[in-house]
Amino acid sequence: MLKTYNPAAVAGPFGHYDHAVEAPAGARWLHVSGQVAITDDGRVPDGIDAQADLVWRNLIAILTDAGMGPENVVKTNTYLLDASHFPPLRAARERTLGQHKAASSTVVVSGLARPELLVEIDLVAAAP
């Protein structure tokens, strides 16, 4: 259903993403607010590995509630505090999305809403 673009005239993606993703006309769009690593009881796990996994679990729970799954993700935006956290973030994304890739942006920021948070991810998804 989603069409991807990685033109030969542009350097190939250096990670688990596509340069552009197109959804068909009439698709149902879902814009998911930035998700952080806070459990349903308000706890924030320690470390980037645990936080990245929890953020993706939260995102998948929202997609599932909307009748969608990882295959419907069109675009993600990732905000992280430390560039050295990029490898575990990439690994969590690949575990969650499996073979599916989406358009992606990642930005290193100086802070998030709470000091113990290490990563925030928002996304856009589309389904028929």
Protein Blocks (a to p, Z undefined) as FASTA:
>chain_A
ZZcdddfkbccdfbdcdfbdcddehiacddddddddddfkopacehjklmmmmmmmmmmm
mmmmnopafklpmbdcdddfblklmmmmmmmmmmmnmmaccdddddddfbdfbfkbcbdc
ddddddZZ
